[in-house]
Amino acid sequence: MKTSKEIIGLPVLSIAEVLNLGAVKDLLINPESGAVDFVVVEPKNSFHETKLIPYQDVVGIGEDALTIRNQDKVIPFSSSAEALKLLEKDVKIINSKVMTEKGTIVGTVSEIAVDEDTGKIIGSQWIPNGQQQPAGYITADTVITYGRDMIIVTKDFQQGLTDDVSKEELVAEQEPVAEQEPMPEQDPLKFFEDQQNQYLIGRRVTSAIVADDGEVIAKEGDIVTPGIIEMANAAGKYVELTLNTVEEN
């Protein structure tokens, strides 16, 4: 299980290309299924269109990154009619009012917990009226409706309140883990970028890479060097370079 705070902000990495595709900007929630249907990706270059990942294409959500199989799983926001409809509904859940089916507002939601394998919302953290600290997670089976600014819960929802999410996280932190090879002492995003650069260096360019102002970054047949990578990054042509190289024989 992951909270939204643990997901939003993670770098998005494609496994096949070892490529950083941006960062998780938001989660698009389907109020009818009570699940995250899409992950919204903010691209590395701010002038590029915001992208989406259908949740079923998420391979994993770790402490350092959200991973997908390959970059083809990232789609333009404007290409998904379903995502645009969810955007119009604008159901965030966090900061929503909590109302019982009897019509009484009993507090607000401060966080959600998501099953990272399915995207289902398994709990909504409840802060009762007049309090600042959460009283527990409202379980999904006691939620009747997720709305834009309010969730409707059963009259006896408090009977199902749980702290299991936080408890499991604490147990996971306290349990000894098998000794593993230490991760590089650097930002994980920088680490994956370095890995991708090492993958590219020495590969042969299959199609000319040209900047928007007409400057030739690499000609067909050139061998990728750190200098070519630097020029491609500066011109916003890094992904294009990645897609147009082959291993040099």
Backbone hydrogen bonds in HBPLUS format (Angstrom, degrees):
<---DONOR---> <-ACCEPTOR-->    atom                        ^
c    i                          cat <-CA-CA->   ^        H-A-AA   ^      H-
h    n   atom  resd res      DA  || num        DHA   H-A  angle D-A-AA Bond
n    s   type  num  typ     dist DA aas  dist angle  dist       angle   num
A0002-LYS N   A0114-VAL O   2.88 MM 112  5.25 160.0  1.92 148.6 155.0     1
A0114-VAL N   A0002-LYS O   2.68 MM 112  5.25 170.7  1.69 154.0 156.9     2
A0006-GLU N   A0003-THR O   3.00 MM   3  5.27 135.5  2.20 102.7 115.1     3
A0004-SER N   A0112-ILE O   3.31 MM 108  6.07 138.0  2.49 150.4 155.1     4
A0007-ILE N   A0004-SER O   3.05 MM   3  5.12 144.1  2.18  99.7 110.5     5
A0008-ILE N   A0004-SER O   2.87 MM   4  5.99 173.7  1.88 169.1 168.0     6
A0010-LEU N   A0007-ILE O   3.14 MM   3  5.79 164.8  2.16 136.8 139.1     7
A0009-GLY N   A0024-VAL O   2.82 MM  15  4.96 148.5  1.92 128.1 138.8     8
A0024-VAL N   A0010-LEU O   2.83 MM  14  5.46 158.5  1.88 154.8 160.4     9
A0066-LEU N   A0011-PRO O   2.93 MM  55  6.23 166.2  1.95 164.0 168.4    10
A0012-VAL N   A0022-GLY O   2.86 MM  10  5.48 162.1  1.90 136.1 137.5    11
A0021-LEU N   A0012-VAL O   2.82 MM   9  5.45 173.0  1.82 164.2 166.3    12
A0013-LEU N   A0066-LEU O   2.93 MM  53  6.28 162.6  1.96 160.1 165.9    13
A0068-ILE N   A0013-LEU O   3.04 MM  55  6.39 151.2  2.12 152.6 156.9    14
A0014-SER N   A0019-LEU O   2.96 MM   5  5.27 160.6  2.00 146.9 151.6    15
A0018-VAL N   A0014-SER O   2.95 MM   4  5.43 119.8  2.32 132.0 145.5    16
A0019-LEU N   A0014-SER O   3.32 MM   5  5.27 141.6  2.48 128.9 138.7    17
A0015-ILE N   A0068-ILE O   2.91 MM  53  6.18 161.1  1.95 160.5 165.3    18
A0016-ALA N   A0069-ARG O   2.95 MM  53  6.08 160.6  1.99 154.3 160.1    19
A0023-ALA N   A0042-GLU O   3.01 MM  19  5.32 154.8  2.07 140.5 147.2    20
A0042-GLU N   A0023-ALA O   2.80 MM  19  5.32 167.0  1.81 167.6 165.3    21
A0025-LYS N   A0040-VAL O   2.75 MM  15  5.40 166.9  1.76 147.9 151.7    22
A0040-VAL N   A0026-ASP O   2.92 MM  14  5.01 166.5  1.94 142.2 144.0    23
A0028-LEU N   A0038-PHE O   2.90 MM  10  5.09 172.5  1.91 151.4 153.1    24
A0037-ASP N   A0028-LEU O   2.89 MM   9  5.91 148.0  1.99 160.7 170.7    25
A0038-PHE N   A0028-LEU O   3.45 MM  10  5.09 165.6  2.47 134.4 137.3    26
A0030-ASN N   A0035-ALA O   2.80 MM   5  5.52 169.5  1.81 175.8 173.7    27
A0034-GLY N   A0030-ASN O   2.84 MM   4  5.70 133.0  2.06 148.8 163.4    28
A0035-ALA N   A0030-ASN O   3.39 MM   5  5.52 151.3  2.48 138.7 143.9    29
A0121-ILE N   A0034-GLY O   2.94 MM  87  5.83 174.6  1.95 152.8 151.5    30
A0036-VAL N   A0119-GLY O   2.77 MM  83  4.93 164.1  1.80 135.2 138.9    31
A0055-TYR N   A0037-ASP O   2.86 MM  18  5.30 172.4  1.86 137.7 136.1    32
A0039-VAL N   A0053-ILE O   2.90 MM  14  5.08 160.2  1.94 142.5 148.8    33
A0053-ILE N   A0039-VAL O   2.88 MM  14  5.08 140.3  2.03 142.2 153.2    34
A0041-VAL N   A0051-LYS O   2.82 MM  10  5.05 177.4  1.82 139.8 140.6    35
A0051-LYS N   A0041-VAL O   3.09 MM  10  5.05 161.5  2.12 152.2 152.1    36
A0048-HIS N   A0045-ASN O   3.00 MM   3  5.72 168.4  2.01 125.2 128.7    37
A0077-PHE N   A0050-THR O   3.23 MM  27  6.03 155.6  2.30 153.4 147.6    38
A0052-LEU N   A0075-ILE O   2.73 MM  23  5.22 152.2  1.81 154.3 163.7    39
A0075-ILE N   A0052-LEU O   2.84 MM  23  5.22 160.9  1.88 150.0 154.8    40
A0057-ASP N   A0054-PRO O   2.81 MM   3  5.58 161.6  1.85 126.2 132.6    41
A0058-VAL N   A0055-TYR O   3.02 MM   3  5.37 168.5  2.04 115.0 118.1    42
A0059-VAL N   A0067-THR O   2.82 MM   8  5.46 152.3  1.90 143.4 149.1    43
A0060-GLY N   A0067-THR O   3.44 MM   7  5.32 157.8  2.49 128.7 130.0    44
A0067-THR N   A0060-GLY O   2.90 MM   7  5.32 164.0  1.93 150.9 156.3    45
A0062-GLY N   A0065-ALA O   2.89 MM   3  5.41 164.6  1.92 166.3 162.4    46
A0073-LYS N   A0070-ASN O   3.15 MM   3  6.09 171.3  2.16 126.3 129.0    47
A0074-VAL N   A0071-GLN O   3.13 MM   3  5.64 165.7  2.16 114.0 118.5    48
A0079-SER N   A0076-PRO O   3.09 MM   3  5.42 154.6  2.16 108.1 115.9    49
A0080-SER N   A0077-PHE O   3.27 MM   3  5.96 172.8  2.28 121.8 124.0    50
A0084-LEU N   A0080-SER O   3.12 MM   4  6.39 157.2  2.17 146.3 152.6    51
A0085-LYS N   A0081-ALA O   3.03 MM   4  6.28 149.4  2.13 144.9 152.5    52
A0086-LEU N   A0082-GLU O   3.08 MM   4  6.41 154.3  2.15 145.9 152.7    53
A0087-LEU N   A0083-ALA O   2.86 MM   4  6.14 147.8  1.97 146.8 156.4    54
A0088-GLU N   A0084-LEU O   3.06 MM   4  6.35 147.6  2.17 141.0 148.7    55
A0089-LYS N   A0085-LYS O   3.10 MM   4  6.45 147.7  2.21 143.1 151.8    56
A0090-ASP N   A0086-LEU O   2.97 MM   4  6.24 144.9  2.09 143.5 153.1    57
A0094-ILE N   A0092-LYS O   2.77 MM   2  5.47 143.8  1.90 101.1  91.1    58
A0096-SER N   A0093-ILE O   2.91 MM   3  5.16 153.8  1.97 132.3 132.4    59
A0095-ASN N   A0109-VAL O   2.63 MM  14  5.09 165.2  1.65 148.8 152.2    60
A0109-VAL N   A0096-SER O   2.95 MM  13  5.52 142.7  2.09 152.2 162.5    61
A0097-LYS N   A0149-ASP O   2.96 MM  52  6.27 164.5  1.98 141.2 136.4    62
A0151-ILE N   A0097-LYS O   2.85 MM  54  6.33 157.3  1.90 166.4 172.4    63
A0098-VAL N   A0107-GLY O   2.80 MM   9  5.27 154.2  1.87 141.8 137.8    64
A0106-VAL N   A0098-VAL O   2.77 MM   8  5.69 158.7  1.81 161.9 169.5    65
A0099-MET N   A0151-ILE O   2.94 MM  52  6.23 174.0  1.94 169.2 171.0    66
A0153-VAL N   A0099-MET O   2.84 MM  54  6.20 156.2  1.89 150.9 158.6    67
A0100-THR N   A0104-THR O   2.89 MM   4  5.36 160.6  1.93 143.9 146.0    68
A0103-GLY N   A0100-THR O   2.86 MM   3  5.43 165.7  1.88 119.3 122.9    69
A0101-GLU N   A0153-VAL O   2.82 MM  52  5.87 124.1  2.13 166.6 176.3    70
A0129-ASN N   A0106-VAL O   3.09 MM  23  5.65 138.0  2.27 122.0 121.1    71
A0108-THR N   A0127-ILE O   3.00 MM  19  5.37 154.9  2.06 144.8 149.9    72
A0127-ILE N   A0108-THR O   2.86 MM  19  5.37 168.7  1.87 160.8 163.6    73
A0110-SER N   A0125-GLN O   2.93 MM  15  5.52 152.5  2.01 141.9 150.6    74
A0125-GLN N   A0111-GLU O   2.75 MM  14  5.03 154.3  1.81 142.8 150.2    75
A0113-ALA N   A0123-GLY O   2.87 MM  10  5.10 158.8  1.91 148.6 149.1    76
A0122-ILE N   A0113-ALA O   2.89 MM   9  5.74 148.3  1.99 147.5 157.3    77
A0115-ASP N   A0120-LYS O   2.83 MM   5  5.34 168.4  1.84 160.3 163.4    78
A0118-THR N   A0115-ASP O   3.19 MM   3  5.64 128.7  2.46 109.1 120.8    79
A0119-GLY N   A0115-ASP O   2.66 MM   4  5.20 158.2  1.70 166.3 169.3    80
A0124-SER N   A0138-ILE O   2.94 MM  14  4.98 148.5  2.04 131.3 141.4    81
A0138-ILE N   A0124-SER O   2.76 MM  14  4.98 174.8  1.77 137.9 136.2    82
A0126-TRP N   A0136-GLY O   2.84 MM  10  5.78 174.0  1.84 173.8 172.3    83
A0135-ALA N   A0126-TRP O   2.78 MM   9  5.87 160.5  1.82 171.3 174.9    84
A0131-GLN N   A0128-PRO O   3.15 MM   3  5.62 152.5  2.23 138.6 136.3    85
A0137-TYR N   A0162-THR O   2.76 MM  25  5.19 167.3  1.78 148.1 152.7    86
A0162-THR N   A0137-TYR O   3.17 MM  25  5.19 149.7  2.26 130.7 139.9    87
A0142-THR N   A0139-THR O   3.02 MM   3  5.73 163.9  2.05 120.8 126.0    88
A0143-VAL N   A0140-ALA O   3.16 MM   3  5.29 165.6  2.18 108.3 112.1    89
A0154-THR N   A0142-THR O   2.93 MM  12  5.48 154.3  1.99 153.6 159.2    90
A0144-ILE N   A0152-ILE O   2.68 MM   8  5.39 155.7  1.74 148.1 155.5    91
A0145-THR N   A0152-ILE O   3.26 MM   7  5.06 158.6  2.31 131.4 135.2    92
A0152-ILE N   A0145-THR O   2.87 MM   7  5.06 157.1  1.92 143.1 150.9    93
A0147-GLY N   A0150-MET O   2.74 MM   3  5.03 137.0  1.93 146.2 160.2    94
A0157-PHE N   A0154-THR O   3.19 MM   3  5.18 150.1  2.28 118.8 114.4    95
A0159-GLN N   A0156-ASP O   3.06 MM   3  5.84 156.9  2.11 122.5 128.3    96
A0160-GLY N   A0157-PHE O   3.00 MM   3  5.60 150.4  2.09 113.6 122.0    97
A0161-LEU N   A0158-GLN O   3.25 MM   3  5.12 164.4  2.28 100.3 105.0    98
A0167-LYS N   A0163-ASP O   2.96 MM   4  6.17 165.4  1.99 158.6 163.1    99
A0168-GLU N   A0164-ASP O   2.81 MM   4  5.87 164.3  1.83 153.0 156.2   100
A0169-GLU N   A0165-VAL O   3.14 MM   4  6.37 153.0  2.22 144.4 151.8   101
A0170-LEU N   A0166-SER O   2.98 MM   4  6.26 152.8  2.06 147.4 154.4   102
A0171-VAL N   A0167-LYS O   2.90 MM   4  6.20 158.9  1.95 153.4 159.1   103
A0172-ALA N   A0168-GLU O   2.94 MM   4  6.09 159.0  1.98 144.5 150.4   104
A0173-GLU N   A0169-GLU O   3.07 MM   4  6.31 143.2  2.21 139.4 148.9   105
A0174-GLN N   A0170-LEU O   3.05 MM   4  6.29 142.2  2.19 143.5 153.6   106
A0174-GLN N   A0171-VAL O   3.06 MM   3  5.11 123.1  2.40  95.1 109.9   107
A0175-GLU N   A0171-VAL O   2.90 MM   4  6.01 151.2  1.98 159.4 165.2   108
A0186-GLN N   A0184-PRO O   2.84 MM   2  5.55 137.4  2.02 103.9  91.2   109
A0190-LYS N   A0187-ASP O   3.01 MM   3  5.26 115.3  2.45 104.0 118.9   110
A0191-PHE N   A0187-ASP O   2.96 MM   4  6.28 153.4  2.04 152.8 161.5   111
A0192-PHE N   A0188-PRO O   3.04 MM   4  6.32 161.1  2.08 151.9 154.3   112
A0193-GLU N   A0189-LEU O   3.03 MM   4  6.27 153.4  2.10 145.9 153.9   113
A0194-ASP N   A0190-LYS O   2.90 MM   4  6.12 157.8  1.95 149.4 155.0   114
A0195-GLN N   A0191-PHE O   2.97 MM   4  6.28 150.4  2.06 143.9 152.7   115
A0196-GLN N   A0192-PHE O   2.93 MM   4  6.18 156.0  1.99 146.5 152.3   116
A0197-ASN N   A0193-GLU O   2.92 MM   4  6.20 156.5  1.98 149.7 156.2   117
A0198-GLN N   A0194-ASP O   2.97 MM   4  6.21 158.7  2.01 148.7 153.8   118
A0199-TYR N   A0195-GLN O   3.01 MM   4  6.27 145.6  2.13 141.3 151.1   119
A0200-LEU N   A0196-GLN O   3.03 MM   4  6.34 146.2  2.15 145.9 154.5   120
A0201-ILE N   A0197-ASN O   3.01 MM   4  6.22 160.5  2.05 157.5 161.6   121
A0203-ARG N   A0200-LEU O   2.97 MM   3  5.60 162.1  2.00 145.1 145.3   122
A0202-GLY N   A0224-VAL O   2.96 MM  22  5.22 164.6  1.98 136.4 140.4   123
A0224-VAL N   A0203-ARG O   2.83 MM  21  5.53 168.5  1.84 165.8 168.8   124
A0204-ARG N   A0246-VAL O   2.77 MM  42  5.33 154.0  1.84 167.4 166.2   125
A0246-VAL N   A0204-ARG O   2.86 MM  42  5.33 151.1  1.94 146.0 155.3   126
A0205-VAL N   A0222-ASP O   2.79 MM  17  5.36 165.8  1.81 163.1 168.0   127
A0221-GLY N   A0205-VAL O   2.75 MM  16  5.14 168.2  1.76 142.9 147.1   128
A0206-THR N   A0244-ASN O   2.90 MM  38  5.31 167.5  1.91 131.5 135.4   129
A0209-ILE N   A0218-ALA O   2.86 MM   9  5.15 160.1  1.90 148.3 155.1   130
A0217-ILE N   A0209-ILE O   2.78 MM   8  5.42 151.5  1.86 153.9 162.6   131
A0218-ALA N   A0209-ILE O   3.26 MM   9  5.15 155.7  2.33 136.8 139.4   132
A0211-ALA N   A0215-GLU O   2.79 MM   4  5.19 165.8  1.81 162.7 160.3   133
A0214-GLY N   A0211-ALA O   2.92 MM   3  5.26 161.2  1.96 116.1 119.4   134
A0222-ASP N   A0219-LYS O   2.99 MM   3  5.52 165.6  2.01 135.8 138.0   135
A0228-ILE N   A0225-THR O   3.10 MM   3  5.23 119.5  2.48 100.6 114.6   136
A0229-ILE N   A0225-THR O   3.09 MM   4  6.44 161.3  2.12 156.0 161.0   137
A0230-GLU N   A0226-PRO O   2.97 MM   4  6.19 155.3  2.03 145.9 152.5   138
A0231-MET N   A0227-GLY O   3.02 MM   4  6.27 157.7  2.07 146.9 152.5   139
A0232-ALA N   A0228-ILE O   2.88 MM   4  6.09 159.5  1.92 151.5 157.4   140
A0233-ASN N   A0229-ILE O   2.94 MM   4  6.13 158.3  1.98 150.1 155.6   141
A0234-ALA N   A0230-GLU O   3.07 MM   4  6.26 162.6  2.10 146.6 151.1   142
A0235-ALA N   A0231-MET O   3.03 MM   4  6.23 142.3  2.18 144.0 153.9   143
A0237-LYS N   A0232-ALA O   2.74 MM   5  4.70 158.7  1.79 153.2 150.4   144
A0236-GLY N   A0233-ASN O   3.16 MM   3  5.17 160.7  2.20 103.7 109.5   145
A0241-LEU N   A0237-LYS O   2.91 MM   4  6.15 152.7  1.99 148.5 156.0   146
A0242-THR N   A0238-TYR O   2.93 MM   4  6.25 157.7  1.98 149.9 156.0   147
A0243-LEU N   A0239-VAL O   3.00 MM   4  6.28 150.5  2.08 149.7 157.0   148
A0244-ASN N   A0241-LEU O   3.13 MM   3  5.22 147.8  2.24 102.1 111.8   149
